[in-house]
């Protein structure tokens, strides 16, 4: 093989490899990008139904209700403009507390409640998830018509 | 007084780092022996003063000096001594100081052991390491001074986060940092080579043990972090693809590619510019990782304060280091030509494939880690990349990598696989496939495609690794340290694959509510809750559950998970209990009081999970053994580099 052809092959191999990697990334991205919505956006109907996403906000004080003797728990997440009820069936992370920031991962139900399959923990009790901090700073979105 | 001395020592260290860089680089350019010698003396001085600053901060922690802001924020009067010392690197400022100290240590080791190198080259290496020191010391003094005073001083400090009060986590950052910072040596060697515009086999031989030492520290550090997350965070997960984990895993992948590429550069004089690029990449990713984790830009369960002044400095520093090195590379790398050729089945090809797949995985993980940051910067709706993305983009390149690894280990340089090896490898391949099917069916009663492939690849890699010592011992051939190290590391990689496949495929996790006297069955094990009692610890109070575990009526073990409330306040902490076994772990975490005498519990069955960390330790051990190979201690190379590495690593 001449050096020229060799180089051609090398370039083709690199292009093919990068192409394969890009295709893999696209496929993997397809289902695994998780969008974040705050309670106001959910109230405005911006959040999808039937697709997994994340919500975040502060856990309203006094809103945590347990069904006695079971794992079922319900609490309200708020950005101080709108609120959304979250249902979860499982163990809460150690750092979950009323009046603090939280991120939940799950889907919106027909009745407008958020059914969480995961509640995200964080390392530090003084820490606020960045999305939650941003959403508290944002002006409220316009009220949905009707 | 002591904090002021520490602050002053930092300023002096900065001046000495300046002297180290200027004298070394200018001395090398002008071939001025006295200047180069001055640069070397500055290395010692810089290290001594950073060590003094570190000692001053440690003393402030040990003596409960809450007038120092950093001490007041990260310790309190009830914290035991070990954790008061570990609290030094428990947050941003102190961890930067630790970074600078370890960099000083590596620089000192390189200076002490590089007598055999060409003098101007040695000076350039020292000068470049000095430039990195300047960056870190300036960053600390300008934006993140750990010695800032608090007026008036509080009577007591806040606390070190209880999850961080743990032995594995106390030693995790220093070991991880030894790895991160260790790549600075390979980086400095690469930059010095580019400056000189020539690269020979001695260069690669010189760089290899240093890179191996850094890489093995990083391996141990990552394994410790994973182990800690498993038993401390209470979820029983061992890897979350959290951005902070990715930040340490990406330099590790780059380092892995680098040590394989270095092998080709040393033995065959090929892949020269690629090896240099990897050396630059490994350290750039270490820097990126340090800053991503510590600056708080990441959306992550790991949280740290953010500060715009820091952000600007970090960005400028990253651009200067990475941009500078890449600019140098673009300018000088074309001079380094590799000329030799090789067969497609030669060892060179297999190492090339290793690099292709490792770098592909690295690139895709980098994309997934940084993508949310780009989106955030563009002010689009916030988005995060879920763990399944990372599972997929890591798994896909690893399947061909593991397959080729089993063959590549036995391929000869230049020529390829010998006939005798083909027969043996066919044998191993048959054993691997049969073993995977039997293990799936007989042990777990299940035959899923991905599980079978995972088990087969694990057995394939382990078996293929073992062929080397077996055939060498039979033929009464010597087993040099480099070969032995490679065998152990690859065996460990196979073992980790076995553990990952086993635990991912067959784990059972249940969240359950139990009252005293009730039982739950998890994977054939009965967990009976027999008692709930109050416990009083030195700085916490808590509740302890007693779970008697039995299988088919026979007692297996008793687990006692706790829920603790630390006196310093904050949230309750779960203290899990694990029954460790060769075949499986049984894992119990206590949740919350649900009322009516019922408590929530997380019970888990984790088959083969231990082999993940055991495999990682074997990988590190293999790296360590390989670094001790005799040829690295030849005359033109420094006398006993690895021995000194051990001392700098323990620092």
Contacts between the chains, C-beta under 8 A, distances in Angstrom:
chain1	res1	chain2	res2	distance
A	17	B	356	6.4
A	17	B	360	7.1
A	21	B	360	5.0
A	21	B	363	6.4
A	21	B	364	6.3
A	24	B	364	6.7
A	24	B	392	7.4
A	24	B	393	5.9
A	24	B	396	5.6
A	25	B	364	5.5
A	25	B	367	5.9
A	25	B	368	8.0
A	25	B	393	6.5
A	27	B	392	7.5
A	28	B	364	7.5
A	28	B	368	7.8
A	28	B	388	7.6
A	28	B	389	4.5
A	28	B	392	4.4
A	28	B	393	5.1
A	29	B	371	8.0
A	29	B	385	7.5
A	29	B	389	6.4
A	31	B	388	7.0
A	32	B	385	6.0
A	32	B	386	4.0
A	32	B	387	7.8
A	32	B	388	4.9
A	32	B	389	3.8
A	32	B	392	7.9
A	33	B	383	5.4
A	33	B	384	7.7
A	33	B	385	6.4
A	33	B	386	7.5
A	33	B	389	7.9
A	34	B	383	6.5
A	34	B	384	4.8
A	34	B	385	7.3
A	34	B	386	5.3
A	35	B	381	5.9
A	35	B	382	7.3
A	35	B	383	5.3
A	36	B	381	6.9
A	36	B	382	4.2
A	36	B	383	6.7
A	36	B	384	6.9
A	37	B	381	7.8
A	54	B	384	6.8
A	66	B	594	6.2
A	66	B	595	6.8
A	68	B	594	6.6
A	68	B	595	4.1
A	68	B	596	5.5
A	68	B	598	7.9
A	69	B	513	6.4
A	69	B	515	8.0
A	69	B	594	5.5
A	69	B	595	6.1
A	69	B	596	4.7
A	69	B	598	4.7
A	70	B	513	5.7
A	70	B	594	6.7
A	70	B	598	7.9
A	71	B	511	5.7
A	71	B	512	7.6
A	71	B	513	5.4
A	71	B	591	7.9
A	71	B	594	7.1
A	71	B	600	5.3
A	89	B	511	7.6
A	90	B	511	4.5
A	91	B	234	8.0
A	91	B	511	5.1
A	91	B	589	7.2
A	91	B	591	4.2
A	91	B	592	7.5
A	91	B	600	5.5
A	91	B	601	8.0
A	91	B	602	5.1
A	92	B	591	7.2
A	92	B	592	6.7
A	93	B	234	7.7
A	94	B	163	7.7
A	94	B	234	6.5
A	94	B	571	5.4
A	94	B	572	6.0
A	94	B	573	5.4
A	94	B	574	5.5
A	95	B	571	4.9
A	96	B	571	7.8
A	97	B	571	6.0
A	120	B	301	6.4
A	121	B	233	7.2
A	121	B	301	6.0
A	122	B	301	5.2
A	122	B	303	5.6
A	123	B	161	6.1
A	123	B	163	6.2
A	123	B	164	7.8
A	123	B	301	6.2
A	123	B	302	5.6
A	123	B	303	5.5
A	124	B	161	5.9
A	124	B	303	4.7
A	125	B	161	7.9
A	125	B	570	5.4
A	125	B	571	5.8
A	127	B	303	3.5
A	129	B	299	6.9
A	130	B	299	5.4
A	131	B	299	6.6
A	131	B	382	4.9
A	134	B	382	7.5
